[in-house]
Amino acid sequence: MIYCMSQKKLAQLGVPIGTATHRLRKLLLFRLACELKLNNCHRCRQPIESPDDLGIDHKEPWLDVSVERFWDLGNVAFSHKACNTRARRSAIGRKLGPSPLRKVGAPGTAWCDRCNKFLSATSFNRNKSKWNGLQSFCKPCSRSEQAGLRSKRRLPASGFGEGGI
């Protein structure tokens, strides 16, 4: 049986050569970042512990601003993949900086949009897509909203809607 070179590499590595090369580059980049003490996340300032968590992040947004910012190595830093994703999601719909409508309270608290007050963060369900990782409504408000939605969806007693048959 004759193997082409890529099949031979796949057989020995267990993954396609492109995947293996990408992993090797990432391992090398992570090692160099650690040796140069550049392995602290640009966003949260915590150490990046694993090559799987390593991401490349632009310090200042470049999209719709300046193509030069994309290529500027001074505008590039390492970050946790999760921190980079969270920052990108919180930036959707706005160009620069945090929302002026964002309400930030004391540590361990969050704003409930229905109660209109700061409550303990434990009073909220988690939501990774939000800037603070928490839902906009506290647990009691979320329950009451869900109950209201369920009652609106119920059919009238006849079961045929408003007009009958």
VOGU-3710 file (C-alpha; in Angstrom, 3 decimals, decimal comma):
1> miycmsqkkl> 0,000/0,000/0,000  1,389/3,421/-0,990  0,734/6,385/1,300  1,039/9,968/0,265  3,032/12,129/2,667  -0,021/13,747/4,338  -1,532/10,295/5,017  1,741/9,138/6,527  1,870/12,225/8,778  -1,772/11,749/9,767
11> aqlgvpigta> -1,084/8,122/10,642  1,870/9,063/12,848  0,443/12,215/14,472  -3,157/11,083/14,812  -4,403/14,460/13,524  -4,062/16,274/10,192  -0,730/18,030/9,700  -2,381/21,485/9,674  -3,967/20,840/13,089  -0,681/19,518/14,479
21> thrlrklllf> 1,238/22,526/13,135  -1,281/24,945/14,678  -0,968/23,203/18,076  2,819/23,266/17,855  2,838/27,005/17,081  0,511/27,661/20,011  2,706/25,633/22,390  5,772/27,514/21,213  4,055/30,900/21,533  2,854/30,042/25,047
31> rlacelklnn> 6,331/28,907/26,105  7,930/32,088/24,787  5,256/34,244/26,445  5,992/32,532/29,777  9,762/32,870/29,405  9,412/36,583/28,575  6,884/37,053/31,404  4,216/38,187/28,941  1,708/35,557/30,042  -0,534/37,869/32,101
41> chrcrqpies> -3,909/38,567/30,540  -4,264/42,053/29,073  -7,897/42,182/30,259  -7,957/40,688/33,782  -4,212/40,844/34,590  -4,257/37,224/35,850  -1,673/34,683/34,625  -2,562/32,604/31,589  -1,923/29,073/32,861  -2,400/26,951/29,751
51> pddlgidhke> -1,741/27,157/26,009  -5,431/26,290/25,521  -6,395/29,543/27,311  -3,973/31,721/25,321  -5,525/34,215/22,951  -4,217/37,185/20,989  -6,094/40,395/21,676  -6,057/43,914/20,287  -5,775/46,466/23,104  -7,669/49,111/21,164
61> pwldvsverf> -10,402/48,151/18,669  -9,355/48,322/15,053  -12,552/47,368/13,191  -14,259/50,440/11,686  -11,485/52,554/13,211  -8,123/51,936/11,553  -6,577/49,087/9,596  -3,175/50,212/10,878  -4,292/49,313/14,429  -4,754/45,711/13,327
71> wdlgnvafsh> -1,105/45,407/12,224  0,379/47,545/15,036  2,289/45,097/17,269  2,133/47,651/20,088  -1,657/47,265/19,985  -1,513/43,471/20,426  -1,351/41,588/23,725  -2,077/38,151/25,114  -5,310/37,442/26,950  -7,403/34,549/28,148
81> kacntrarrs> -9,697/33,408/25,342  -12,678/33,863/27,684  -11,657/37,443/28,585  -11,252/38,319/24,920  -14,666/36,821/24,062  -16,361/38,612/26,973  -14,828/41,937/25,887  -15,941/41,406/22,294  -19,505/40,537/23,310  -19,788/43,563/25,590
91> aigrklgpsp> -18,561/45,808/22,765  -21,254/44,734/20,291  -23,375/47,706/19,287  -20,933/50,367/20,404  -17,597/51,601/19,184  -15,421/52,360/22,219  -15,650/52,250/25,994  -18,286/50,913/28,366  -21,939/51,800/27,990  -22,849/55,071/29,726
101> lrkvgapgta> -26,078/53,331/30,847  -24,216/50,571/32,715  -24,853/50,599/36,439  -21,869/49,469/38,507  -22,261/49,110/42,262  -20,136/47,923/45,134  -18,215/44,674/44,639  -20,481/41,649/45,028  -23,583/43,537/43,904  -25,474/43,888/40,631
111> wcdrcnkfls> -28,278/46,106/39,352  -31,752/44,643/38,821  -33,499/46,366/35,914  -36,933/45,585/37,334  -36,356/46,336/41,072  -34,250/49,371/40,092  -31,763/48,773/42,885  -28,476/47,043/43,629  -28,789/43,549/45,107  -26,336/40,857/46,120
121> atsfnrnksk> -24,813/39,131/43,076  -26,050/35,815/44,502  -29,613/37,061/43,814  -28,991/36,746/40,050  -28,754/33,827/37,661  -25,592/33,609/35,576  -25,405/34,795/31,961  -21,985/34,569/30,277  -22,969/36,947/27,501  -23,532/39,884/29,882
131> wnglqsfckp> -20,643/42,188/30,823  -20,803/41,152/34,495  -21,752/37,514/33,850  -25,208/37,936/35,444  -28,794/38,259/34,207  -30,412/41,720/34,040  -33,209/40,751/36,466  -32,824/39,203/39,924  -34,163/35,678/40,500  -37,535/36,786/41,987
141> csrseqaglr> -38,133/39,236/39,120  -37,175/36,590/36,555  -39,665/34,149/38,113  -42,474/36,726/38,096  -41,722/37,667/34,474  -41,787/34,000/33,412  -45,092/33,489/35,240  -46,550/36,517/33,434  -45,429/35,198/30,058  -46,924/31,768/30,773
151> skrrlpasgf> -50,305/33,277/31,714  -50,385/35,341/28,482  -49,791/32,222/26,377  -52,690/30,260/27,882  -55,707/29,787/25,641  -59,168/30,905/26,775  -61,352/28,284/28,496  -63,049/27,262/25,225  -59,702/26,135/23,847  -60,442/27,589/20,393
161> geggi> -59,100/31,100/20,808  -61,145/34,289/20,916  -63,588/33,804/18,070  -64,752/30,276/18,887  -64,897/27,837/15,984
//
